[in-house]
Amino acid sequence: MNSHQNKSGSMRRKVLSVTGAMLMSSLLPATPILAADYALSGASDTILRVGRTADDKTNVPLYEYLRLSVASTQKDRGTISLNVGGWGRVDLADRSSFRKGADGDLQYGYLGFQCAKNNTVLNIGRQFVNEGVAAQRLDGIYLRSDLVAGFGAAAYVGQAVVTEPSLRGDDLVFGGRISQSNYKYYSLGVSALKSYASGSSYREEEGVDLWLHPVKQVDVTGRSSYNSLTNGWMEHAYTVSLSPIDNLRFFGDLSRINYRDYFFRVTTNALVFNPLVNGIDPNEKMLALGGGGSYTFKNLTLAADYKHYDYDVARAADYYGAKLSYYLPASYSAGASVHRMSGTENRLKFTEYRLFASKKWGPANLTLDVIDLNYDNPATMNDVKNAVTVVAAGSYQLLKDLQLGGSVDYSHNPFFDNDVRGLVKLTYLFEVNRSGEGGTKGEK
């Protein structure tokens, strides 16, 4: 295990070095272009968290999330941009053996080209690709474009970004999606993904997706994905929405997941098959069927929903209830809901109560959210009758581009008698637009 971790860590460092060098070298030929009109924008989120660990130690991590983008637009040539985002963390307390004390990651970093015609996009570097069966962070190349007669195509190739070095990842992943659409009425897509690891097939997935809008009042969305290595359907998920009049809406949804096919060869330990830890049993199959509706009268909305869950291993459960909410634009909102979870297992037998409210006072925003789970059989839930969660949050606009926020979370549940966590967040946004002559067109 240790040797594989070292190998994965070394590979990760090499990939990051190559990606960074590729991005910087790509900027050199772009320098004449950046001498034209360009825009620089970015965001910084500095977050300080305070809490307690499971072994009752104080945990104080300090995070910094930084996102930067510089883009140059040519009238007839489209846009070239550099986009970089990453995070870093340092632990101010609880530097125990299972924490590094400091960590960080490059979330994305790519050079993008967008042509002025046909929605043609080319991205090179670390990026997130979402095309049909692919929902993948990738070090590589992505290309998409509109074709003729409503057809479009997308393709990508590279190395998958593995979130945990202790797990095996894809050495090479590639795939694409072909679509045919009419922007008013429908879109149909067919996609495929294939990857290799150590010279052999690691993943093989295919899928179809659709969006149907036959009339103004009806929307249908859905997707189905298939795992060719396990010879099974991973997922079916479809939703229909009907709005006969503007303030009345109905919806229905159906989803089917086969755990053995869906969670096959994941890249995070949280999704590895382990029924005792995360409840992910390879023999499990889940069917969920539900629906509901809502009606809005002026600023008041009444909604009701129902969903039936059918599990092969965990057995069945029903979740249903209603919500009443009031919303006054840019000033005030509040609401309450009551839901019932009625399942075969004791942990799935409870009534859920929720109260929430938010208020805006000039540059200040305050929110409060209270959730109470009232269990039918507290003796099977560590003698906890009510699992309570309270979240109070607020923010204040210090300057036009600078906001200070924070929150306090309290919970009492079958796992923690009293758990209190705090967060302070400082957000800074900036944007600079300059002309090719060097003058500032606008800053904020």
C-alpha positions, 0 to 999 in steps of 0.5 A, spaced: 500 500 500 505 504 501 509 503 495 503 504 491 501 511 495 508 513 493 507 512 486 501 515 486 503 521 489 509 522 484 505 521 478 500 526 481 506 531 482 508 530 475 502 531 472 501 537 476 508 540 473 506 538 466 500 541 467 503 547 470 508 548 464 503 547 459 499 552 461 505 557 462 508 555 455 501 556 452 501 563 454 507 565 450 504 565 444 497 568 447 501 574 449 500 578 442 493 577 443 492 579 451 495 585 448 488 587 445 482 587 450 482 583 456 478 582 462 481 579 469 477 577 474 477 572 480 475 570 487 478 569 494 474 565 500 478 565 506 475 560 511 476 558 518 472 553 521 472 551 529 469 544 531 471 538 535 473 531 532 470 524 534 476 523 539 474 530 543 480 534 540 479 541 538 480 542 530 481 549 527 483 548 519 484 554 515 482 554 508 484 558 502 480 558 496 482 562 490 479 562 483 483 566 477 481 568 470 484 572 464 480 572 458 482 576 451 476 577 446 477 578 439 471 580 435 472 575 429 476 570 433 473 568 439 475 568 446 482 565 449 482 565 457 486 562 462 482 559 468 485 557 475 482 555 481 485 551 487 485 551 495 490 550 501 489 548 508 493 549 514 491 546 521 491 551 526 490 545 531 489 537 532 495 536 528 495 528 529 498 523 525 492 522 521 492 529 518 498 532 514 497 539 518 497 542 511 494 540 504 492 543 498 490 541 491 489 544 484 482 544 482 482 546 475 487 550 471 486 550 463 487 554 457 480 555 453 479 557 446 472 559 444 470 560 437 466 566 435 461 561 431 458 554 432 459 554 440 466 551 438 470 550 445 477 547 446 480 546 453 487 544 455 489 542 462 486 540 468 478 541 468 471 538 469 468 534 463 460 533 464 458 530 457 453 524 458 456 518 462 462 523 464 462 527 470 470 527 470 475 531 473 481 530 467 488 532 466 487 533 458 484 536 452 476 537 451 473 539 445 466 540 443 462 544 437 455 545 434 455 541 427 450 541 422 442 540 422 442 541 429 447 536 431 453 537 436 459 533 438 464 533 444 470 529 445 475 528 451 482 525 452 487 525 458 488 522 465 483 522 470 484 526 477 484 521 483 481 524 489 485 519 494 492 516 492 491 510 496 486 508 490 487 506 483 486 510 478 485 511 470 492 512 466 488 514 460 481 516 459 477 518 453 470 518 450 465 523 447 458 525 446 454 526 440 447 530 440 441 532 436 437 538 438 432 543 437 433 549 442 425 550 443 423 542 443 428 537 445 435 535 445 437 527 445 444 525 446 448 518 446 455 518 450 461 513 451 467 513 456 473 508 456 479 508 460 485 504 461 489 502 467 496 498 467 494 496 460 487 493 461 480 496 461 478 499 467 472 503 465 467 502 460 460 506 460 455 508 455 449 512 456 443 516 453 440 523 455 434 527 453 430 533 454 423 534 451 419 540 451 413 538 446 409 544 449 410 550 454 407 547 460 411 540 459 418 538 461 421 531 461 429 530 462 432 523 463 438 519 463 440 512 462 447 509 463 450 502 462 456 499 465 459 494 459 464 491 464 459 488 469 454 488 463 449 491 467 445 498 467 448 503 472 442 508 473 435 510 470 433 517 472 427 521 469 423 527 471 417 530 468 414 537 470 407 539 468 405 547 469 398 547 467 398 555 469 403 559 471 402 558 479 401 551 479 406 546 478 406 538 478 412 533 478 414 526 478 420 522 478 423 515 477 430 513 478 433 506 479 440 504 481 444 498 481 449 499 486 454 493 483 454 497 477 454 504 479 459 504 484 464 500 480 471 502 481 470 509 484 476 514 486 474 516 493 474 511 499 467 514 501 464 510 495 468 503 496 463 497 498 463 497 505 456 496 508 458 497 515 461 503 514 457 507 509 451 502 507 454 501 500 452 494 499 454 491 492 448 487 492 443 493 493 438 495 488 434 501 489 428 504 486 425 511 487 418 513 485 415 519 487 411 526 485 408 532 488 406 539 486 406 546 489 401 552 488 403 559 489 398 565 491 402 572 491 408 571 496 405 564 499 407 557 496 404 551 499 407 544 496 406 537 497 411 531 495 411 523 496 417 518 494 417 511 495 424 507 496 424 500 494 431 497 496 432 489 495 437 489 502 435 495 506 427 494 504 422 499 503 421 506 506 416 512 504 417 519 505 412 524 504 409 531 507 408 538 506 411 545 506 408 552 507 413 558 505 413 565 504 417 570 500 418 577 499 423 579 494 430 582 497 427 582 504 424 576 507 423 569 507 420 564 512 417 557 512 415 551 515 415 543 513 413 537 516 415 530 513 414 523 515 419 517 514 416 511 514 420 505 513 421 498 515 428 499 519 427 503 526 432 508 523 427 510 518 421 511 522 421 518 524 417 525 523 421 531 520 419 538 523 423 544 520 423 551 521 427 556 516 427 564 516 432 569 512 432 577 513 435 582 509 437 589 513 441 593 508 448 590 507 446 585 512 443 578 511 441 573 517 438 566 516 436 561 521 434 553 520 432 548 525 430 541 523 428 536 528 427 528 527 422 525 532 424 518 532 419 513 533 423 508 537 429 512 541 431 505 544 434 503 538 437 510 536 442 511 543 436 513 547 435 519 543 428 521 542 429 528 538 435 529 533 436 536 533 440 541 528 440 548 528 444 553 523 444 560 524 448 564 519 449 571 517 453 576 512 455 583 512 457 587 505 463 590 508 465 593 501 462 593 494 467 587 493 468 584 500 463 580 504 464 577 511 460 571 513 459 566 518 455 561 521 454 556 528 452 549 527 449 545 533 447 538 533 444 533 538 443 526 535 444 519 536 452 520 535 453 526 538 450 529 545 452 536 543 456 538 537 458 545 536 461 548 530 463 555 527 465 558 521 468 565 519 468 566 511 471 572 508 470 573 500 473 578 496 471 579 488 475 583 483 475 584 476 479 589 471 477 590 464 483 593 460 483 595 453 489 594 448 492 601 448 493 599 456 487 604 458 483 601 464 476 600 461 473 599 468 475 596 475 471 594 481 
